[in-house]
Amino acid sequence: MTREPVLAPEVLEERIRELPAWAIVDGKLHRELAFRDFSEAFGFMARVALIAEKLDHHPDWSNSWNRVVIDIVSHAAGGVTDQCLELAMQIEALVPNRT
């Protein structure tokens, strides 16, 4: 199996503009979310888990009551790859729109 290449810093800086709610923190894609309650947060995580499993690319994340913190990096490649950005984009599509 070939490893996906790590994105160059300038490429990553440009591509992350497509995900304005995300940041690069400690070399990882990072997002923090707050939900109405634990049930909504956990349901969100369950939906993300299905996507992550399908992509075979799993986030580092945590949950505390209504908060979910997500970090995405390819441990195999040693940095952020196109697949990391794809996962972040699919996660972002699941975030509830609170208008």
N, C-alpha and C positions, 0 to 999 in steps of 0.2 A: 504494500500500500504506500503510495506517495503522499508526502505531507503537503498540505496547502501552504503556499508561501505567506509569510507575515507581511502585512501592508507596510509600506514605507511611511514614516511619520507624516510627510507632507500629503500623501494620498489619504491617509486616515483622517487628517484634519479637514480635508476637503469633503470626504464622503460622510463624515459625521454630521455635516450641515444638513443632511437629509433627515436627521434624527435630532431635532433641536432640544428635546427633553433629556437627551442622553449626554454624558460627559465622558471624557477620558480621565480616569483616576487610577494612578499606579499602574499605568499601561494596560488597563482593562476598560471595556465599555461599561458604564455605570449608570444606574437609574434607580431612583427611590420613588415609591408610590404609596399613597395613603388611600384607603378605602373606607366605606361607611362603617364596616365592622369586620370581625374575624371571618365570618362566613363568606363575605364578598372577597376578602383577600385570599382565603384558601381556595375558593372556587376559581379565581384568576390563576393561582398557581397550578391548579389541576389542569386547566386549559393550556397553560404554558408547557407543562410536563408532556402533554401529548405531542405538541409541536417539536419540543426538544428531542423526544424519542424518535419521531419521524425523521428529523434531520441528523440524528445520532450526534448531537452536539448539545451538551448540557451546561446550563449556567451554574455559577456559584451564587447561592442566594440564601436569604434568611427571611423569616417572618416573625413578627412580634405583634400580636393582636391584629390591628388593622393596617399594619405597615409591611411592605415587601421591599427588600433591597436586593438588587440584581447586579451581578458582575459577570461579564462575558469575556472570555479569553480562550484561545486554543492552547491548552497545556502542551499538547503534542508538538505544535509549531513554535511555541514560545512567544506568542504575541497575538495580536488581533489580525484575523484573516477575513476574507470575503464571507466565509460561512458564519463568522461571528456577527457581521453586519446583517446578514440575512436573518439570523435568529432574532436580533434586536428589532428588525423591521417587522417581523411576524409577531413578536411580543407587543410592539407598539400598536399594531392593528387590533389587539385585544383590550387595550386600555379603555375603560368606559369614558364616553364623552359626557362631561357634566356641564351642559349649557343651561 
